[in-house]
């Protein structure tokens, strides 16, 4: 199971891949917003980030690949893990 920090690193890489793949300005702006939010993200604020990812998926379903598993989220909250 990934740590919160590992998940954040993988999410950054996926966002960069999405950005490189899509020329749509809305997708690129969304990637920039998510990258900024991800940089400062803490476990306690994860739910608001996940809502943004869900809305971003309206542009391209590739954003859904950013979502962590339920087990990972549960473990991060139980541990009080921060990234």
N, CA, C and O atoms as CSV, one atom per row, in Angstrom:
chain,resi,resn,atom,element,x,y,z
A,1,UNK,N,N,0.842,-1.177,0.000
A,1,UNK,CA,C,0.000,0.000,0.000
A,1,UNK,C,C,0.890,1.244,0.000
A,1,UNK,O,O,1.904,1.302,0.695
A,2,UNK,N,N,0.490,2.224,-0.787
A,2,UNK,CA,C,1.286,3.449,-0.906
A,2,UNK,C,C,1.096,4.362,0.305
A,2,UNK,O,O,0.031,4.399,0.921
A,3,UNK,N,N,2.134,5.076,0.616
A,3,UNK,CA,C,2.005,6.129,1.621
A,3,UNK,C,C,1.351,7.338,0.938
A,3,UNK,O,O,1.250,7.398,-0.287
A,4,UNK,N,N,0.918,8.281,1.746
A,4,UNK,CA,C,0.314,9.498,1.208
A,4,UNK,C,C,1.312,10.237,0.316
A,4,UNK,O,O,0.954,10.735,-0.751
A,5,UNK,N,N,2.542,10.299,0.756
A,5,UNK,CA,C,3.588,10.969,-0.007
A,5,UNK,C,C,3.841,10.272,-1.353
A,5,UNK,O,O,4.020,10.936,-2.374
A,6,UNK,N,N,3.854,8.952,-1.348
A,6,UNK,CA,C,4.036,8.203,-2.596
A,6,UNK,C,C,2.878,8.460,-3.545
A,6,UNK,O,O,3.085,8.658,-4.742
A,7,UNK,N,N,1.656,8.459,-3.015
A,7,UNK,CA,C,0.492,8.726,-3.851
A,7,UNK,C,C,0.586,10.115,-4.469
A,7,UNK,O,O,0.303,10.280,-5.655
A,8,UNK,N,N,0.980,11.114,-3.686
A,8,UNK,CA,C,1.103,12.468,-4.205
A,8,UNK,C,C,2.124,12.527,-5.340
A,8,UNK,O,O,1.893,13.198,-6.346
A,9,UNK,N,N,3.239,11.836,-5.189
A,9,UNK,CA,C,4.263,11.807,-6.233
A,9,UNK,C,C,3.708,11.184,-7.515
A,9,UNK,O,O,3.916,11.710,-8.609
A,10,UNK,N,N,3.006,10.068,-7.374
A,10,UNK,CA,C,2.412,9.414,-8.536
A,10,UNK,C,C,1.343,10.293,-9.180
A,10,UNK,O,O,1.215,10.312,-10.404
A,11,UNK,N,N,0.582,11.015,-8.375
A,11,UNK,CA,C,-0.452,11.902,-8.899
A,11,UNK,C,C,0.171,13.039,-9.711
A,11,UNK,O,O,-0.363,13.417,-10.754
A,12,UNK,N,N,1.289,13.580,-9.246
A,12,UNK,CA,C,1.987,14.628,-9.993
A,12,UNK,C,C,2.412,14.089,-11.359
A,12,UNK,O,O,2.222,14.753,-12.378
A,13,UNK,N,N,2.980,12.901,-11.379
A,13,UNK,CA,C,3.422,12.310,-12.649
A,13,UNK,C,C,2.244,12.089,-13.596
A,13,UNK,O,O,2.353,12.357,-14.792
A,14,UNK,N,N,1.132,11.607,-13.074
A,14,UNK,CA,C,-0.055,11.399,-13.916
A,14,UNK,C,C,-0.599,12.722,-14.452
A,14,UNK,O,O,-1.008,12.809,-15.610
A,15,UNK,N,N,-0.601,13.737,-13.614
A,15,UNK,CA,C,-1.067,15.047,-14.074
A,15,UNK,C,C,-0.177,15.591,-15.189
A,15,UNK,O,O,-0.676,16.171,-16.154
A,16,UNK,N,N,1.115,15.410,-15.063
A,16,UNK,CA,C,2.032,15.856,-16.114
A,16,UNK,C,C,1.797,15.085,-17.407
A,16,UNK,O,O,1.897,15.654,-18.494
A,17,UNK,N,N,1.490,13.804,-17.300
A,17,UNK,CA,C,1.172,13.003,-18.488
A,17,UNK,C,C,-0.110,13.506,-19.155
A,17,UNK,O,O,-0.172,13.634,-20.378
A,18,UNK,N,N,-1.127,13.789,-18.343
A,18,UNK,CA,C,-2.388,14.310,-18.881
A,18,UNK,C,C,-2.141,15.639,-19.582
A,18,UNK,O,O,-2.664,15.878,-20.671
A,19,UNK,N,N,-1.355,16.493,-18.967
A,19,UNK,CA,C,-1.058,17.804,-19.538
A,19,UNK,C,C,-0.343,17.676,-20.882
A,19,UNK,O,O,-0.644,18.413,-21.820
A,20,UNK,N,N,0.595,16.748,-20.973
A,20,UNK,CA,C,1.346,16.558,-22.212
A,20,UNK,C,C,0.475,15.968,-23.321
A,20,UNK,O,O,0.706,16.222,-24.503
A,21,UNK,N,N,-0.500,15.202,-22.940
A,21,UNK,CA,C,-1.347,14.497,-23.898
A,21,UNK,C,C,-2.457,15.364,-24.486
A,21,UNK,O,O,-2.853,15.162,-25.634
A,22,UNK,N,N,-2.960,16.318,-23.720
A,22,UNK,CA,C,-4.132,17.102,-24.122
A,22,UNK,C,C,-3.751,18.532,-24.463
A,22,UNK,O,O,-2.998,19.182,-23.738
A,23,UNK,N,N,-4.281,19.004,-25.572
A,23,UNK,CA,C,-4.056,20.388,-26.010
A,23,UNK,C,C,-5.190,21.313,-25.576
A,23,UNK,O,O,-5.075,22.533,-25.690
A,24,UNK,N,N,-6.268,20.745,-25.085
A,24,UNK,CA,C,-7.432,21.520,-24.648
A,24,UNK,C,C,-7.017,22.440,-23.504
A,24,UNK,O,O,-6.476,21.991,-22.494
A,25,UNK,N,N,-7.276,23.724,-23.676
A,25,UNK,CA,C,-6.888,24.718,-22.665
A,25,UNK,C,C,-7.550,24.446,-21.317
A,25,UNK,O,O,-6.927,24.649,-20.275
A,26,UNK,N,N,-8.798,23.992,-21.321
A,26,UNK,CA,C,-9.494,23.706,-20.062
A,26,UNK,C,C,-8.817,22.572,-19.309
A,26,UNK,O,O,-8.689,22.620,-18.086
A,27,UNK,N,N,-8.388,21.557,-20.037
A,27,UNK,CA,C,-7.681,20.434,-19.397
A,27,UNK,C,C,-6.366,20.929,-18.814
A,27,UNK,O,O,-6.028,20.589,-17.680
A,28,UNK,N,N,-5.624,21.722,-19.566
A,28,UNK,CA,C,-4.342,22.219,-19.083
A,28,UNK,C,C,-4.497,23.142,-17.875
A,28,UNK,O,O,-3.691,23.093,-16.945
A,29,UNK,N,N,-5.523,23.974,-17.891
A,29,UNK,CA,C,-5.781,24.838,-16.726
A,29,UNK,C,C,-6.157,24.001,-15.506
A,29,UNK,O,O,-5.735,24.298,-14.388
A,30,UNK,N,N,-6.946,22.967,-15.723
A,30,UNK,CA,C,-7.344,22.084,-14.625
A,30,UNK,C,C,-6.141,21.356,-14.059
A,30,UNK,O,O,-6.021,21.208,-12.843
A,31,UNK,N,N,-5.251,20.900,-14.923
A,31,UNK,CA,C,-4.019,20.252,-14.462
A,31,UNK,C,C,-3.224,21.218,-13.593
A,31,UNK,O,O,-2.727,20.832,-12.534
A,32,UNK,N,N,-3.099,22.470,-14.029
A,32,UNK,CA,C,-2.340,23.454,-13.248
A,32,UNK,C,C,-2.955,23.692,-11.878
A,32,UNK,O,O,-2.236,23.801,-10.885
A,33,UNK,N,N,-4.283,23.774,-11.816
A,33,UNK,CA,C,-4.963,23.960,-10.531
A,33,UNK,C,C,-4.710,22.751,-9.627
A,33,UNK,O,O,-4.377,22.908,-8.452
A,34,UNK,N,N,-4.869,21.550,-10.177
A,34,UNK,CA,C,-4.683,20.337,-9.371
A,34,UNK,C,C,-3.238,20.185,-8.907
A,34,UNK,O,O,-2.994,19.748,-7.782
A,35,UNK,N,N,-2.282,20.538,-9.755
A,35,UNK,CA,C,-0.870,20.474,-9.342
A,35,UNK,C,C,-0.600,21.415,-8.172
A,35,UNK,O,O,0.106,21.058,-7.228
A,36,UNK,N,N,-1.159,22.602,-8.241
A,36,UNK,CA,C,-0.972,23.574,-7.154
A,36,UNK,C,C,-1.609,23.069,-5.867
A,36,UNK,O,O,-0.991,23.112,-4.803
A,37,UNK,N,N,-2.844,22.591,-5.967
A,37,UNK,CA,C,-3.532,22.061,-4.778
A,37,UNK,C,C,-2.781,20.861,-4.203
A,37,UNK,O,O,-2.651,20.721,-2.987
A,38,UNK,N,N,-2.294,20.006,-5.086
A,38,UNK,CA,C,-1.589,18.795,-4.661
A,38,UNK,C,C,-0.301,19.133,-3.916
A,38,UNK,O,O,0.073,18.446,-2.965
A,39,UNK,N,N,0.364,20.179,-4.347
A,39,UNK,CA,C,1.623,20.572,-3.709
A,39,UNK,C,C,1.432,20.861,-2.215
A,39,UNK,O,O,2.280,20.509,-1.395
A,40,UNK,N,N,0.330,21.496,-1.877
A,40,UNK,CA,C,0.064,21.883,-0.482
A,40,UNK,C,C,-0.872,20.926,0.252
A,40,UNK,O,O,-1.214,21.159,1.411
A,41,UNK,N,N,-1.281,19.866,-0.409
A,41,UNK,CA,C,-2.315,18.981,0.130
A,41,UNK,C,C,-1.868,18.226,1.381
A,41,UNK,O,O,-0.757,17.700,1.451
A,42,UNK,N,N,-2.757,18.191,2.353
A,42,UNK,CA,C,-2.597,17.392,3.567
A,42,UNK,C,C,-3.753,16.408,3.623
A,42,UNK,O,O,-4.788,16.620,2.993
A,43,UNK,N,N,-3.577,15.346,4.370
A,43,UNK,CA,C,-4.618,14.315,4.458
A,43,UNK,C,C,-5.941,14.920,4.899
A,43,UNK,O,O,-6.990,14.561,4.364
A,44,UNK,N,N,-5.910,15.820,5.852
A,44,UNK,CA,C,-7.160,16.397,6.380
A,44,UNK,C,C,-7.949,17.145,5.305
A,44,UNK,O,O,-9.155,17.344,5.452
A,45,UNK,N,N,-7.275,17.564,4.216
A,45,UNK,CA,C,-7.928,18.307,3.135
A,45,UNK,C,C,-8.191,17.437,1.904
A,45,UNK,O,O,-8.591,17.946,0.857
A,46,UNK,N,N,-7.971,16.153,2.028
A,46,UNK,CA,C,-8.065,15.254,0.885
A,46,UNK,C,C,-9.449,15.238,0.246
A,46,UNK,O,O,-9.561,15.179,-0.979
A,47,UNK,N,N,-10.487,15.289,1.043
A,47,UNK,CA,C,-11.843,15.192,0.479
A,47,UNK,C,C,-12.126,16.322,-0.508
A,47,UNK,O,O,-12.732,16.075,-1.551
A,48,UNK,N,N,-11.711,17.536,-0.218
A,48,UNK,CA,C,-11.960,18.642,-1.150
A,48,UNK,C,C,-11.154,18.465,-2.437
A,48,UNK,O,O,-11.627,18.831,-3.513
A,49,UNK,N,N,-9.949,17.911,-2.342
A,49,UNK,CA,C,-9.156,17.639,-3.543
A,49,UNK,C,C,-9.834,16.569,-4.402
A,49,UNK,O,O,-9.873,16.685,-5.627
A,50,UNK,N,N,-10.360,15.543,-3.765
A,50,UNK,CA,C,-11.018,14.462,-4.505
A,50,UNK,C,C,-12.273,14.957,-5.216
A,50,UNK,O,O,-12.607,14.466,-6.295
A,51,UNK,N,N,-12.961,15.910,-4.631
A,51,UNK,CA,C,-14.119,16.505,-5.299
A,51,UNK,C,C,-13.665,17.234,-6.567
A,51,UNK,O,O,-14.323,17.142,-7.604
A,52,UNK,N,N,-12.561,17.948,-6.490
A,52,UNK,CA,C,-12.027,18.628,-7.680
A,52,UNK,C,C,-11.654,17.625,-8.771
A,52,UNK,O,O,-11.902,17.865,-9.953
A,53,UNK,N,N,-11.065,16.518,-8.376
A,53,UNK,CA,C,-10.697,15.477,-9.344
A,53,UNK,C,C,-11.952,14.918,-10.004
A,53,UNK,O,O,-11.983,14.704,-11.215
A,54,UNK,N,N,-12.970,14.686,-9.210
A,54,UNK,CA,C,-14.235,14.175,-9.740
A,54,UNK,C,C,-14.802,15.129,-10.792
A,54,UNK,O,O,-15.247,14.684,-11.850
A,55,UNK,N,N,-14.790,16.427,-10.514
A,55,UNK,CA,C,-15.289,17.408,-11.480
A,55,UNK,C,C,-14.376,17.499,-12.698
A,55,UNK,O,O,-14.853,17.690,-13.816
A,56,UNK,N,N,-13.087,17.365,-12.493
A,56,UNK,CA,C,-12.140,17.394,-13.618
A,56,UNK,C,C,-12.387,16.231,-14.572
A,56,UNK,O,O,-12.121,16.343,-15.769
A,57,UNK,N,N,-12.884,15.137,-14.061
A,57,UNK,CA,C,-13.155,13.964,-14.897
A,57,UNK,C,C,-14.234,14.237,-15.935
A,57,UNK,O,O,-14.389,13.464,-16.880
A,58,UNK,N,N,-14.983,15.325,-15.774
A,58,UNK,CA,C,-15.936,15.718,-16.810
A,58,UNK,C,C,-15.217,16.159,-18.080
A,58,UNK,O,O,-15.786,16.089,-19.170
A,59,UNK,N,N,-13.982,16.609,-17.948
A,59,UNK,CA,C,-13.178,17.003,-19.110
A,59,UNK,C,C,-12.531,15.793,-19.770
A,59,UNK,O,O,-12.556,15.655,-20.993
A,60,UNK,N,N,-11.957,14.926,-18.960
A,60,UNK,CA,C,-11.380,13.672,-19.443
A,60,UNK,C,C,-11.356,12.676,-18.286
A,60,UNK,O,O,-10.974,13.018,-17.166
A,61,UNK,N,N,-11.760,11.465,-18.565
A,61,UNK,CA,C,-11.820,10.439,-17.525
A,61,UNK,C,C,-10.438,10.053,-16.998
A,61,UNK,O,O,-10.326,9.355,-15.991
A,62,UNK,N,N,-9.403,10.503,-17.672
A,62,UNK,CA,C,-8.044,10.203,-17.209
A,62,UNK,C,C,-7.780,10.754,-15.810
A,62,UNK,O,O,-6.937,10.232,-15.081
A,63,UNK,N,N,-8.495,11.799,-15.442
A,63,UNK,CA,C,-8.330,12.358,-14.099
A,63,UNK,C,C,-8.734,11.349,-13.018
A,63,UNK,O,O,-8.238,11.417,-11.893
A,64,UNK,N,N,-9.612,10.437,-13.345
A,64,UNK,CA,C,-10.050,9.433,-12.363
A,64,UNK,C,C,-8.910,8.518,-11.926
A,64,UNK,O,O,-8.978,7.908,-10.858
A,65,UNK,N,N,-7.872,8.419,-12.739
A,65,UNK,CA,C,-6.718,7.589,-12.371
A,65,UNK,C,C,-5.913,8.188,-11.220
A,65,UNK,O,O,-5.010,7.545,-10.686
A,66,UNK,N,N,-6.242,9.407,-10.848
A,66,UNK,CA,C,-5.573,10.047,-9.708
A,66,UNK,C,C,-6.117,9.554,-8.369
A,66,UNK,O,O,-5.450,9.674,-7.341
A,67,UNK,N,N,-7.314,9.007,-8.384
A,67,UNK,CA,C,-7.977,8.650,-7.131
A,67,UNK,C,C,-7.267,7.520,-6.395
A,67,UNK,O,O,-6.948,6.491,-6.990
A,68,UNK,N,N,-7.018,7.712,-5.096
A,68,UNK,CA,C,-6.460,6.623,-4.285
A,68,UNK,C,C,-7.556,5.617,-3.947
A,68,UNK,O,O,-8.743,5.904,-4.103
A,69,UNK,N,N,-7.158,4.461,-3.491
A,69,UNK,CA,C,-8.143,3.446,-3.100
A,69,UNK,C,C,-8.770,3.826,-1.752
A,69,UNK,O,O,-8.216,4.622,-0.994
A,70,UNK,N,N,-9.928,3.243,-1.477
A,70,UNK,CA,C,-10.588,3.481,-0.188
A,70,UNK,C,C,-9.707,3.026,0.958
A,70,UNK,O,O,-9.650,3.678,2.000
A,71,UNK,N,N,-9.018,1.906,0.770
A,71,UNK,CA,C,-8.150,1.376,1.825
A,71,UNK,C,C,-7.002,2.334,2.127
A,71,UNK,O,O,-6.635,2.530,3.285
A,72,UNK,N,N,-6.431,2.935,1.062
A,72,UNK,CA,C,-5.341,3.882,1.278
A,72,UNK,C,C,-5.837,5.086,2.069
A,72,UNK,O,O,-5.190,5.510,3.027
A,73,UNK,N,N,-6.965,5.631,1.677
A,73,UNK,CA,C,-7.511,6.808,2.363
A,73,UNK,C,C,-7.784,6.487,3.828
A,73,UNK,O,O,-7.430,7.262,4.717
A,74,UNK,N,N,-8.406,5.360,4.071
A,74,UNK,CA,C,-8.705,4.955,5.451
A,74,UNK,C,C,-7.417,4.858,6.276
A,74,UNK,O,O,-7.356,5.345,7.405
A,75,UNK,N,N,-6.403,4.234,5.707
A,75,UNK,CA,C,-5.139,4.065,6.434
A,75,UNK,C,C,-4.463,5.415,6.693
A,75,UNK,O,O,-3.926,5.631,7.780
A,76,UNK,N,N,-4.481,6.311,5.728
A,76,UNK,CA,C,-3.869,7.626,5.916
A,76,UNK,C,C,-4.545,8.385,7.046
A,76,UNK,O,O,-3.873,9.025,7.856
A,77,UNK,N,N,-5.867,8.318,7.105
A,77,UNK,CA,C,-6.602,9.017,8.166
A,77,UNK,C,C,-6.356,8.362,9.529
A,77,UNK,O,O,-6.215,9.052,10.539
A,78,UNK,N,N,-6.307,7.048,9.551
A,78,UNK,CA,C,-6.081,6.343,10.825
A,78,UNK,C,C,-4.685,6.644,11.370
A,78,UNK,O,O,-4.506,6.804,12.577
A,79,UNK,N,N,-3.718,6.719,10.495
A,79,UNK,CA,C,-2.340,6.999,10.909
A,79,UNK,C,C,-2.097,8.485,11.178
A,79,UNK,O,O,-1.127,8.865,11.834
A,80,UNK,N,N,-3.005,9.316,10.653
A,80,UNK,CA,C,-2.766,10.749,10.755
A,80,UNK,C,C,-1.607,11.153,9.869
A,80,UNK,O,O,-0.886,12.106,10.165
A,81,UNK,N,N,-1.434,10.420,8.776
A,81,UNK,CA,C,-0.301,10.616,7.882
A,81,UNK,C,C,-0.423,11.949,7.156
A,81,UNK,O,O,-1.511,12.343,6.736
A,82,UNK,N,N,0.684,12.624,7.016
A,82,UNK,CA,C,0.754,13.878,6.267
A,82,UNK,C,C,1.839,13.733,5.217
A,82,UNK,O,O,2.781,12.957,5.379
A,83,UNK,N,N,1.696,14.485,4.150
A,83,UNK,CA,C,2.637,14.357,3.038
A,83,UNK,C,C,3.354,15.610,2.767
A,83,UNK,O,O,4.182,15.664,1.859
